[in-house]
Each structure stands twice: as C-alpha cells, then as structure tokens.
C-alpha cells in the first residue's frame, strides 16, 4: 500500500524563489525546455541543482544508446519502488525500443525474457550485479567494455547512480503521479 503522495517540494512561483534559485531554474528550463521532476527539490540547493542537471544531460547524450539508459532507470525505479520514475520512464523505454516483455519483467524483478537484445542483457547483468552484489564481475565488465568501450562502462556505472538518485529524490519529494500509466509495484 502506497500512501497518497503530497508534494513536499512543489514547483514554486518565481517570486517565491531566491535569486540563485531563479537563476538555476531558468538555466535548467532553458536547456531542457521544462523542469524535470527532481528539480523542484534540487532548486533549494541551486548550485547542486545545476551540477545535477549537467550530469544528467551529459549521460543522456553520452556513449550509451537511450534504450540502455531507460533499462537502468526502470530497473532502479523498481528497486527503489519509485512509482513516479517508473511511470515516467516506461513510456520512454517503449519509445526507445524496449519490448513490452522486458519492461514487464523489469517491473516484476524477473530476469530478462528470451529474445532480449544482447546489449540490454549485458546492461541488465551489469546493473543487477552492481545492485545485488555491490560489484561488477570481470565477465560482465568485459562484455560491457567490449560493446560500449571503457567510456560506456564508466557511463553505465554513472547511470546507475543517476537513476538511483532520481528515484530517491522523487521518493522524498512525493510528487503527484503522472496521470497516464501505472507502476507494477
């Protein structure tokens, strides 16, 4: 049972923001065209909000294809039971090419189904090992570096941190859930 969320860090009117918060807000909205979910919380620490947004943007245009990033976000949304993140990224995952059976398996915490693309299987193993064993085995690391290079392995590890931190920030914020969609947990 999930409590009814109440947004602890709702978006604020411009006149309620400090000059530093307003500058960070305008910079983030200016580069993204909108204010991402965790940003309402992060704007209370404007320098951190800017750095956090830059980190996120850098990873989403880095060495990894979008469907790998979306797999990471769904995996960690389930781990941290972040329904907002799940709902927000399930549609993005479908648009990035992740098949419904894999999305369903991620939602249940199951292993990927037969027929899952090799790069998604390798990414899933990396994320799963890092989450469950708190380390990545040599075989898994070598498979990721063979496919995406050392930069890709570094970015995949960073994506794990980003997705987990987004889930945790949203779980603290408790924003209203997006109207379209539901989470399997």
Beta strands, then each sheet from edge to edge (+ up, - down):
end
